[in-house]
Amino acid sequence: MDPQTAELTALVPQKTYMHGDRTLVFHRCSQCGITTHWSGVDPAIPNRMKINFTTADEAFPANLPVRHFDGADSWEYLD
C-alpha cells in the first residue's frame, strides 16, 4: 500500500500503543503504519486529542481551530 494514496476508513483496522508516561494512546493504520492521531487517557486532562493532518489532503476545513504545540522542547503551546 502506498501511504501517499492510502485512505483511512472505518474499514481499515487500527493498531494502538502507549509509551512513556502512558497518558496518551497512539493510533496508527495497520496497513501503512502512519500514526493518524493520539488521544489522552489521563482523567485529570479530559478531551485531549491530536490529529495528524500532515497526512490529510488539501480539503482541510478552513474554520477548524488549530493550536500550535512545541512537543519537542518546551511542551507549551506556541500561540
N, C-alpha and C positions, 0 to 999 in steps of 0.2 A: 504494500500500500504506500502510495506517495503522500507524505504529510502535507505537501503543498496543495493537494487537491482533495484531501480527506474531508469528510463531513461528519461531525459528531451528532448523533441522533440518539433517541432513547433505545434504539435497537442495537447500538454498539455498547457492549458491556464495558464498564469502567473498573479499574483497579484502584484501591485506596491504600495509603500508607501514612504513618506518623513517624516523626523522629524528633530529636532534640528534647525540648521540654514537654512534648506530647500535648500541646494545646491547639494544634492545627491538624486537620485531616486533609491530605493532598489527594486529588482525584486525577487520574490520568486515563487516557484511552488505552484499552487493552490491545488494540490493533497496531497503532503507530507509536504509542508511548508518550505523546505530548501531554504535559500537565495542563489540564483545562481550567481548573480552579482549585481553591482551597476554602475550607470552612472551619470556623472556630468551634471548639468543643468546651471551652472554659466558660462555665456558667457566670463567672464574675465579669466577663466581657461578652454580652449577648450580641447577636445579629452581626457577626463578623464574617465577611466573605470577600474573596478576591477572585476576579475572573481574568483569565489570561487572554486579553484582547489582542495580543500580538499575533494570535492565530486567526483572528476574525478578518472577514473580507471588508471591503470599503463601505459596506452598508451600515456603518456604525451609527447608532441613534444620536442625533445632534443634541437632544435635550437630556441625555444621560449624565448625571453629575459624576465628575471624576475627581478623585483626590490623589495627589502625588505623594508617594511614601518612600523614604530612604530606608530600605530594608537591608542595605549592605553596610551602613556605617552608623548613623545616629539613631535609627529606629524611630524617627519622628516624621510627622507629615511636613511636607515642603511648601504647602500652600495654606 
